Amino acid sequence: MSQSSAAPTSPIVEVPSIPAREIAPWALFFGLLGLLVLFFISADQGAVSIPSGNAIHEWVHDSRHLLGYPCH
């Protein structure tokens, strides 16, 4: 019984390159979405809230403390 000394070959994986012009709209969209989320978590205190009242402040209250924003 003879054993083959050749190591098994792994398939070649080709990483696709994505042009920047295809990534730019998605980067802009997620960047603006991130800024909107950051506004609601960090700046929305109820006084400048888009909906009136403290509803959003109460919804994101724990995340404010988790991220280190004072709110009391």
N, CA, C and O atoms as CSV, one atom per row, in Angstrom:
chain,resi,resn,atom,element,x,y,z
A,1,MET,N,N,0.851,-1.165,0.000
A,1,MET,CA,C,0.000,0.000,0.000
A,1,MET,C,C,0.899,1.230,0.000
A,1,MET,O,O,1.693,1.419,0.921
A,2,SER,N,N,0.780,2.046,-1.001
A,2,SER,CA,C,1.610,3.240,-1.082
A,2,SER,C,C,0.769,4.482,-0.859
A,2,SER,O,O,-0.384,4.556,-1.282
A,3,GLN,N,N,1.359,5.443,-0.195
A,3,GLN,CA,C,0.661,6.700,0.069
A,3,GLN,C,C,1.218,7.771,-0.847
A,3,GLN,O,O,2.420,7.832,-1.105
A,4,SER,N,N,0.338,8.598,-1.322
A,4,SER,CA,C,0.777,9.687,-2.184
A,4,SER,C,C,1.342,10.807,-1.323
A,4,SER,O,O,0.745,11.177,-0.312
A,5,SER,N,N,2.473,11.340,-1.713
A,5,SER,CA,C,3.097,12.400,-0.930
A,5,SER,C,C,2.656,13.787,-1.381
A,5,SER,O,O,3.079,14.788,-0.803
A,6,ALA,N,N,1.823,13.856,-2.392
A,6,ALA,CA,C,1.358,15.158,-2.890
A,6,ALA,C,C,0.280,15.705,-1.950
A,6,ALA,O,O,-0.676,15.011,-1.603
A,7,ALA,N,N,0.456,16.941,-1.556
A,7,ALA,CA,C,-0.529,17.589,-0.677
A,7,ALA,C,C,-1.753,17.977,-1.498
A,7,ALA,O,O,-1.630,18.345,-2.666
A,8,PRO,N,N,-2.919,17.896,-0.896
A,8,PRO,CA,C,-4.122,18.292,-1.641
A,8,PRO,C,C,-4.071,19.792,-1.954
A,8,PRO,O,O,-3.657,20.599,-1.122
A,9,THR,N,N,-4.486,20.134,-3.127
A,9,THR,CA,C,-4.475,21.546,-3.520
A,9,THR,C,C,-5.795,22.195,-3.161
A,9,THR,O,O,-6.858,21.586,-3.283
A,10,SER,N,N,-5.715,23.416,-2.725
A,10,SER,CA,C,-6.934,24.144,-2.385
A,10,SER,C,C,-7.347,24.983,-3.594
A,10,SER,O,O,-6.498,25.408,-4.378
A,11,PRO,N,N,-8.636,25.217,-3.743
A,11,PRO,CA,C,-9.091,26.007,-4.886
A,11,PRO,C,C,-8.632,27.461,-4.754
A,11,PRO,O,O,-8.514,27.996,-3.651
A,12,ILE,N,N,-8.383,28.068,-5.875
A,12,ILE,CA,C,-7.960,29.465,-5.893
A,12,ILE,C,C,-9.199,30.340,-5.726
A,12,ILE,O,O,-10.166,30.220,-6.478
A,13,VAL,N,N,-9.154,31.218,-4.734
A,13,VAL,CA,C,-10.272,32.122,-4.456
A,13,VAL,C,C,-9.911,33.489,-5.004
A,13,VAL,O,O,-8.892,34.073,-4.636
A,14,GLU,N,N,-10.742,33.980,-5.870
A,14,GLU,CA,C,-10.491,35.298,-6.456
A,14,GLU,C,C,-11.364,36.332,-5.761
A,14,GLU,O,O,-12.587,36.196,-5.725
A,15,VAL,N,N,-10.737,37.368,-5.207
A,15,VAL,CA,C,-11.461,38.431,-4.520
A,15,VAL,C,C,-11.899,39.455,-5.561
A,15,VAL,O,O,-11.065,40.024,-6.264
A,16,PRO,N,N,-13.205,39.691,-5.659
A,16,PRO,CA,C,-13.658,40.647,-6.677
A,16,PRO,C,C,-13.292,42.079,-6.289
A,16,PRO,O,O,-13.301,42.438,-5.112
A,17,SER,N,N,-12.978,42.871,-7.279
A,17,SER,CA,C,-12.722,44.285,-7.014
A,17,SER,C,C,-13.980,45.066,-7.382
A,17,SER,O,O,-14.555,44.878,-8.454
A,18,ILE,N,N,-14.391,45.937,-6.480
A,18,ILE,CA,C,-15.596,46.733,-6.689
A,18,ILE,C,C,-15.165,48.176,-6.925
A,18,ILE,O,O,-14.467,48.752,-6.091
A,19,PRO,N,N,-15.565,48.763,-8.038
A,19,PRO,CA,C,-15.182,50.150,-8.309
A,19,PRO,C,C,-15.772,51.112,-7.276
A,19,PRO,O,O,-16.870,50.892,-6.764
A,20,ALA,N,N,-15.039,52.166,-6.981
A,20,ALA,CA,C,-15.472,53.145,-5.981
A,20,ALA,C,C,-16.786,53.810,-6.373
A,20,ALA,O,O,-17.575,54.171,-5.499
A,21,ARG,N,N,-17.036,53.979,-7.670
A,21,ARG,CA,C,-18.281,54.637,-8.099
A,21,ARG,C,C,-19.506,53.791,-7.787
A,21,ARG,O,O,-20.616,54.318,-7.710
A,22,GLU,N,N,-19.321,52.486,-7.606
A,22,GLU,CA,C,-20.444,51.630,-7.214
A,22,GLU,C,C,-20.627,51.609,-5.697
A,22,GLU,O,O,-21.730,51.353,-5.214
A,23,ILE,N,N,-19.579,51.869,-4.953
A,23,ILE,CA,C,-19.657,51.862,-3.491
A,23,ILE,C,C,-20.116,53.220,-2.966
A,23,ILE,O,O,-20.762,53.285,-1.920
A,24,ALA,N,N,-19.797,54.289,-3.662
A,24,ALA,CA,C,-20.059,55.650,-3.175
A,24,ALA,C,C,-21.517,55.904,-2.783
A,24,ALA,O,O,-21.744,56.462,-1.710
A,25,PRO,N,N,-22.524,55.527,-3.592
A,25,PRO,CA,C,-23.907,55.793,-3.154
A,25,PRO,C,C,-24.276,55.062,-1.875
A,25,PRO,O,O,-24.982,55.608,-1.026
A,26,TRP,N,N,-23.798,53.819,-1.732
A,26,TRP,CA,C,-24.094,53.072,-0.511
A,26,TRP,C,C,-23.368,53.660,0.693
A,26,TRP,O,O,-23.921,53.711,1.792
A,27,ALA,N,N,-22.133,54.104,0.488
A,27,ALA,CA,C,-21.385,54.731,1.578
A,27,ALA,C,C,-22.067,56.015,2.021
A,27,ALA,O,O,-22.157,56.292,3.217
A,28,LEU,N,N,-22.547,56.801,1.066
A,28,LEU,CA,C,-23.266,58.034,1.393
A,28,LEU,C,C,-24.559,57.727,2.146
A,28,LEU,O,O,-24.867,58.382,3.141
A,29,PHE,N,N,-25.313,56.738,1.676
A,29,PHE,CA,C,-26.571,56.363,2.326
A,29,PHE,C,C,-26.341,55.926,3.770
A,29,PHE,O,O,-27.006,56.415,4.683
A,30,PHE,N,N,-25.403,55.009,3.974
A,30,PHE,CA,C,-25.156,54.519,5.328
A,30,PHE,C,C,-24.487,55.579,6.207
A,30,PHE,O,O,-24.682,55.582,7.422
A,31,GLY,N,N,-23.712,56.467,5.615
A,31,GLY,CA,C,-23.143,57.582,6.378
A,31,GLY,C,C,-24.221,58.515,6.894
A,31,GLY,O,O,-24.197,58.913,8.058
A,32,LEU,N,N,-25.182,58.871,6.020
A,32,LEU,CA,C,-26.289,59.732,6.447
A,32,LEU,C,C,-27.186,59.030,7.459
A,32,LEU,O,O,-27.657,59.651,8.411
A,33,LEU,N,N,-27.421,57.744,7.256
A,33,LEU,CA,C,-28.216,56.979,8.217
A,33,LEU,C,C,-27.518,56.934,9.571
A,33,LEU,O,O,-28.167,57.043,10.610
A,34,GLY,N,N,-26.199,56.773,9.561
A,34,GLY,CA,C,-25.434,56.780,10.813
A,34,GLY,C,C,-25.490,58.121,11.519
A,34,GLY,O,O,-25.595,58.172,12.744
A,35,LEU,N,N,-25.422,59.215,10.756
A,35,LEU,CA,C,-25.535,60.546,11.362
A,35,LEU,C,C,-26.913,60.763,11.971
A,35,LEU,O,O,-27.034,61.376,13.032
A,36,LEU,N,N,-27.947,60.267,11.312
A,36,LEU,CA,C,-29.301,60.392,11.850
A,36,LEU,C,C,-29.435,59.608,13.159
A,36,LEU,O,O,-30.023,60.096,14.124
A,37,VAL,N,N,-28.897,58.413,13.181
A,37,VAL,CA,C,-28.929,57.609,14.412
A,37,VAL,C,C,-28.124,58.290,15.505
A,37,VAL,O,O,-28.555,58.329,16.657
A,38,LEU,N,N,-26.967,58.825,15.163
A,38,LEU,CA,C,-26.143,59.528,16.143
A,38,LEU,C,C,-26.862,60.750,16.692
A,38,LEU,O,O,-26.741,61.053,17.879
A,39,PHE,N,N,-27.616,61.466,15.840
A,39,PHE,CA,C,-28.393,62.599,16.317
A,39,PHE,C,C,-29.424,62.155,17.346
A,39,PHE,O,O,-29.540,62.759,18.413
A,40,PHE,N,N,-30.169,61.107,17.032
A,40,PHE,CA,C,-31.212,60.666,17.949
A,40,PHE,C,C,-30.635,60.158,19.265
A,40,PHE,O,O,-31.249,60.331,20.318
A,41,ILE,N,N,-29.461,59.534,19.214
A,41,ILE,CA,C,-28.872,59.023,20.449
A,41,ILE,C,C,-28.192,60.128,21.245
A,41,ILE,O,O,-28.287,60.149,22.472
A,42,SER,N,N,-27.507,61.049,20.566
A,42,SER,CA,C,-26.690,62.005,21.305
A,42,SER,C,C,-27.337,63.358,21.540
A,42,SER,O,O,-27.177,63.928,22.619
A,43,ALA,N,N,-28.058,63.886,20.573
A,43,ALA,CA,C,-28.517,65.276,20.686
A,43,ALA,C,C,-29.985,65.420,21.028
A,43,ALA,O,O,-30.392,66.467,21.533
A,44,ASP,N,N,-30.788,64.414,20.774
A,44,ASP,CA,C,-32.227,64.553,20.963
A,44,ASP,C,C,-32.570,64.490,22.441
A,44,ASP,O,O,-32.518,63.424,23.054
A,45,GLN,N,N,-32.922,65.636,23.009
A,45,GLN,CA,C,-33.285,65.715,24.415
A,45,GLN,C,C,-34.771,65.999,24.622
A,45,GLN,O,O,-35.218,66.141,25.760
A,46,GLY,N,N,-35.525,66.081,23.557
A,46,GLY,CA,C,-36.932,66.406,23.680
A,46,GLY,C,C,-37.221,67.845,23.314
A,46,GLY,O,O,-38.319,68.146,22.846
A,47,ALA,N,N,-36.255,68.760,23.514
A,47,ALA,CA,C,-36.449,70.170,23.197
A,47,ALA,C,C,-36.360,70.407,21.693
A,47,ALA,O,O,-37.085,71.245,21.156
A,48,VAL,N,N,-35.482,69.680,21.010
A,48,VAL,CA,C,-35.340,69.829,19.564
A,48,VAL,C,C,-35.754,68.550,18.849
A,48,VAL,O,O,-35.273,68.255,17.755
A,49,SER,N,N,-36.638,67.806,19.470
A,49,SER,CA,C,-37.045,66.526,18.934
A,49,SER,C,C,-37.908,66.701,17.693
A,49,SER,O,O,-38.723,67.621,17.621
A,50,ILE,N,N,-37.729,65.827,16.725
A,50,ILE,CA,C,-38.555,65.879,15.517
A,50,ILE,C,C,-40.014,65.602,15.879
A,50,ILE,O,O,-40.877,66.416,15.550
A,51,PRO,N,N,-40.327,64.477,16.545
A,51,PRO,CA,C,-41.687,64.380,17.093
A,51,PRO,C,C,-41.708,65.071,18.455
A,51,PRO,O,O,-40.710,65.048,19.174
A,52,SER,N,N,-42.803,65.668,18.803
A,52,SER,CA,C,-42.864,66.396,20.075
A,52,SER,C,C,-42.814,65.425,21.253
A,52,SER,O,O,-43.254,64.279,21.155
A,53,GLY,N,N,-42.279,65.901,22.343
A,53,GLY,CA,C,-42.215,65.099,23.558
A,53,GLY,C,C,-40.880,64.405,23.730
A,53,GLY,O,O,-39.919,64.679,23.011
A,54,ASN,N,N,-40.839,63.506,24.692
A,54,ASN,CA,C,-39.607,62.802,25.049
A,54,ASN,C,C,-39.602,61.351,24.588
A,54,ASN,O,O,-38.832,60.551,25.119
A,55,ALA,N,N,-40.432,60.988,23.621
A,55,ALA,CA,C,-40.557,59.584,23.228
A,55,ALA,C,C,-39.234,59.006,22.735
A,55,ALA,O,O,-38.824,57.939,23.192
A,56,ILE,N,N,-38.566,59.681,21.822
A,56,ILE,CA,C,-37.320,59.151,21.284
A,56,ILE,C,C,-36.246,59.130,22.361
A,56,ILE,O,O,-35.450,58.194,22.429
A,57,HIS,N,N,-36.221,60.153,23.196
A,57,HIS,CA,C,-35.244,60.177,24.291
A,57,HIS,C,C,-35.419,58.947,25.181
A,57,HIS,O,O,-34.433,58.333,25.588
A,58,GLU,N,N,-36.628,58.595,25.476
A,58,GLU,CA,C,-36.879,57.426,26.325
A,58,GLU,C,C,-36.522,56.132,25.608
A,58,GLU,O,O,-36.050,55.191,26.245
A,59,TRP,N,N,-36.736,56.062,24.304
A,59,TRP,CA,C,-36.411,54.850,23.543
A,59,TRP,C,C,-34.911,54.605,23.489
A,59,TRP,O,O,-34.475,53.454,23.512
A,60,VAL,N,N,-34.120,55.658,23.418
A,60,VAL,CA,C,-32.665,55.498,23.288
A,60,VAL,C,C,-31.936,55.810,24.595
A,60,VAL,O,O,-30.716,55.980,24.596
A,61,HIS,N,N,-32.661,55.884,25.691
A,61,HIS,CA,C,-32.086,56.279,26.975
A,61,HIS,C,C,-30.926,55.389,27.397
A,61,HIS,O,O,-29.874,55.899,27.782
A,62,ASP,N,N,-31.092,54.080,27.335
A,62,ASP,CA,C,-30.027,53.170,27.769
A,62,ASP,C,C,-28.820,53.231,26.841
A,62,ASP,O,O,-27.682,53.127,27.299
A,63,SER,N,N,-29.055,53.396,25.547
A,63,SER,CA,C,-27.916,53.478,24.635
A,63,SER,C,C,-27.132,54.766,24.849
A,63,SER,O,O,-25.925,54.799,24.612
A,64,ARG,N,N,-27.802,55.825,25.293
A,64,ARG,CA,C,-27.085,57.066,25.614
A,64,ARG,C,C,-26.084,56.806,26.735
A,64,ARG,O,O,-24.924,57.207,26.646
A,65,HIS,N,N,-26.535,56.140,27.780
A,65,HIS,CA,C,-25.639,55.858,28.897
A,65,HIS,C,C,-24.542,54.885,28.486
A,65,HIS,O,O,-23.400,55.030,28.923
A,66,LEU,N,N,-24.868,53.887,27.648
A,66,LEU,CA,C,-23.880,52.929,27.191
A,66,LEU,C,C,-22.764,53.609,26.405
A,66,LEU,O,O,-21.602,53.215,26.511
A,67,LEU,N,N,-23.109,54.631,25.614
A,67,LEU,CA,C,-22.124,55.347,24.827
A,67,LEU,C,C,-21.471,56.508,25.573
A,67,LEU,O,O,-20.581,57.164,25.032
A,68,GLY,N,N,-21.899,56.768,26.795
A,68,GLY,CA,C,-21.263,57.776,27.626
A,68,GLY,C,C,-21.845,59.177,27.515
A,68,GLY,O,O,-21.218,60.135,27.968
A,69,TYR,N,N,-23.033,59.322,26.921
A,69,TYR,CA,C,-23.663,60.633,26.827
A,69,TYR,C,C,-24.456,60.915,28.101
A,69,TYR,O,O,-25.278,60.092,28.504
A,70,PRO,N,N,-24.227,62.053,28.737
A,70,PRO,CA,C,-25.037,62.383,29.911
A,70,PRO,C,C,-26.419,62.854,29.471
A,70,PRO,O,O,-26.557,63.532,28.453
A,71,CYS,N,N,-27.426,62.494,30.236
A,71,CYS,CA,C,-28.766,62.965,29.862
A,71,CYS,C,C,-29.603,63.326,31.075
A,71,CYS,O,O,-30.805,63.556,30.940
A,72,HIS,N,N,-29.012,63.381,32.238
A,72,HIS,CA,C,-29.782,63.785,33.429
A,72,HIS,C,C,-29.187,65.044,34.011
A,72,HIS,O,O,-29.682,65.554,35.016
